[in-house]
Amino acid sequence: MPLRLGTRGSQLALWQARTVGALLEARGQRVDIVTIRTSGDRLHEAPLAEVGGKGLFVKEIQDALERREIDLAVHSAKDMPAVLPEWSAIGAVLPREDARDAFALPNAPLSCDIADAVERMGDSPTIGTSSVRRIAQLSMLLPRARFEPVRGNVDTRLRKLDAGGFDALVLAAAGMKRLGFGGRITSAIPTTDCIPAPGQGIIAVEIRGDDEAARAAVTAISDAGTAAVLDAERALVASLGGGCQLPLGAIATHVDGGLELEAIVASIDGHRSVRRSARGAAARPGELGRRLADELASHGAASILDEARAAHRPLEGSY
């Protein structure tokens, strides 16, 4: 029997699902892709900070997985809630693509460093992004910038940019590269200026915890190194209380046989921030994530996150 693989219908989501499907089929497993419309797709015009965030893009797919209408769910890992339902598990992750955020400027195909990109934007640019995490951090780099929400597929956003709607866009480098828009990246943003979202650049395959056949099928395509960094990042978010749209960045990397985890919590206006890093054993990524979360919280991150949650409560029923 083919495995039914559930996914959103966006360009990037379908790319991810087809990639997972191709890897499984290369190992002799038949796959059927099932497209599911999510709340995030239905509310495509609303700013994410107003309607929620992570749950918007996975809830209906998770519901279908729980009802056994599909056997696997493919997600962008950064869209997944920090705590999964008890019945589900992450069965596999693919190797991480470039985790950084990136600036795209109109009609600027030549890449440049971050300083040149900032200079090209001018003194008070209008920047398209719906992410409070990006706004909070980039407000430090561009204090006179005006940030405007933008939704839609990558090509739709780029058309709005080229039509004069913005002076620049901020997008995930991974999504741009996967969809063939890598040439539109004006400058990748160093993590020293903007730490990416936990899980950014990682494709995750969710399964039912009791489905041993599905687990066996996807384990063969999973990347252990990426699974460790994702576990560290997700443990940090869960320990800080999770949430939808939060000004929280975290990225783990393999260093000297262990893991290094760096994270930031910043106020929406960028005026306050707490940034810390820690190292730990690659075999115990969750422990590292929880330890760094405790350090962030003890230095003021908890109060910043509480303020952000109060300021950006999602509409009732949208999460």
C-alpha positions, 0 to 999 in steps of 0.5 A, a space after each residue: 500500500 502507498 503511504 499517504 503524505 499530507 502537505 499544504 498546497 503552497 509551492 514550497 510545501 509541495 516541493 518539500 513533499 515531493 522531495 520526501 516522496 522521491 526519497 521514499 520512492 527511491 527506496 521502493 516505497 510507493 507514495 501518494 501526496 494529499 494536499 490539505 488546505 490549512 487555516 493559514 492558507 484561508 487567512 492568507 491576507 491577514 498579518 501572521 502576528 494578528 491571527 497566530 502563527 505556527 499552528 495555522 500551517 499544520 493543525 488541519 494536517 495534524 488532524 488528518 494524520 490523527 484521523 488516519 486519513 494520511 500516514 505522514 505529514 510533511 512540514 517546514 519544521 519552523 511552522 510546527 508547535 514546540 510541543 506536539 500532541 501526545 499521539 504524534 512524533 517527528 519520524 524524520 528530518 532532512 538535511 538542513 538547507 541554509 538556515 539564514 534569513 536573506 534580504 531581496 532588493 528589487 532588480 538587484 540580482 548581484 549578491 553583496 555583503 550585508 553592509 552594502 545591502 543596508 546601504 542600497 536600501 537607504 536611510 528609512 526603507 520600507 521592508 516587507 516581512 510578517 515575522 515579529 522575530 525578524 522585525 525585533 532583530 532587524 530594528 537594531 540593524 535598521 532603526 529607521 526602517 518601516 516594516 510592512 506585512 507581506 504574505 504569499 508564495 515567494 514569487 508573489 512576494 518578489 513581484 510585489 517587491 519589483 512593482 515598488 511595494 517595498 524597498 526590500 523583502 526579508 525571506 528565508 534563504 532556504 525557501 528561495 534556494 529550494 524554489 530556484 530563486 537563489 539568484 534573487 538573494 541580495 544578501 544573506 543576513 549573518 546570524 550575528 545580525 538576525 538569528 533565524 527561527 528555530 527549525 528554519 531550513 529543516 523539513 520534518 516528517 511527522 508520524 503517528 507514534 504507534 505507526 511502526 510501518 511509517 516510522 520504519 519507512 521514514 527512518 531510512 531518510 532521516 539525517 541524524 545530525 539535523 535531528 539533533 540540532 532541531 531537538 535542541 532548538 525545539 527544547 529551548 522554545 518549549 521551555 520558554 513557553 512556546 507560542 505562535 509569533 514570538 521575537 525568538 531566534 535560535 540556531 544550533 550547530 555542530 562544533 568540535 563533536 558537540 552542539 553549540 546553541 545560540 538564541 535571542 529574545 528581543 522586544 518588538 521595537 528592538 530596544 531590549 534583547 537577551 542573547 546567550 549561547 551554550 554548548 553541550 553533548 550532541 547526544 543530549 540536545 534537549 538538555 542543552 535547549 532547556 539549559 539555555 532557555 533557563 539562562 535566557 529566562 533568568 536574564 529577562 527573556 521571560 518578561 520580554 516574551 510575556 509582553 510579546 504574547 500580550 501584544 500579539 494575541 491571535 484571533 480566537 480559533 485561529 491557532 
